[in-house]
């Protein structure tokens, strides 16, 4: 499952994602301001990170919007945006 997480819905989104050992979390829009410590792959949309002038922890990789679209095609998506 692919979890799209934005800041306003982060609490419920991250709590839901934490129960999915095979899930992938994607921080999008203001969600990139979060620093979740999850035991799963965590990605952040590169453009959103750059627009906010952020540096991410090493455990969070970035994806482009094109890469995100590919992930969305390949995985079931749950949106907390």
N, C-alpha and C positions, 0 to 999 in steps of 0.2 A: 504494500500500500504506500502511496505517495501522499504525504501530508503537507499541504500548503499552509503556512502559518504567517499571519500578519499580527501586529502588536495588539490591536483591540480584542482579538479572540485567542490570544496566546495561551492563557491559563488553561482553558478547556482543550485547546488543540494539542498542547504539549502533554497534558495529562492523558489524553486519548492515545497519542502516538507512543507514549512510554510503555504502553501495554502490548505493543506490536514489535516483537523481536526482529522481524524481517522488514520493518518499515524504513522509509527514507523521509526525513524532514527537510523541507525546503522553506527557508526564511525568505519572505517576499515583502516588498514595500517597506513599511516601518518595522516589520518583523526582523529585519537585519540588525536592528538596534538591540535585539535580545542576545543573551549569551547562555543558551540552554546547555546543561551538562547531561546529555542523554547517552545511553549506551547503544547508539545506532548512528548510521551515516547521517550527517547533518550538512546541508548545503545552504548557500546564500546566493541570491541573484546578484551577479557581479555589478550590473548597472545600478541597482539600488544601493549597493555598498559604496560605489564610487560617488554617487550623487550626495551621499551623506558624509563623505570624507572619512570613512571608518577604516580601521585595521581590525581584522578578525583574528581570533585565536587559531592556532595551527590545526586544531581538530575540526574546524569548519572550512570546507572547500567552497569555491565559487563555481557557479554555472552561468552561462549566458542564457538569454531568453530562448534562443534557438535550441540549446541543449535541454532547457526545461520543457519545451514543447515535445521533444523526443522522449523525455522521461514520462510525460503525461500520456503519450501514445502507448508506451510500453507497460505502464502500471495503472492499476485502479487508483483513482484520485479522491481524496477527501479534502475539502477546502474549508479552512478557517480564516478566510479573507473577507 
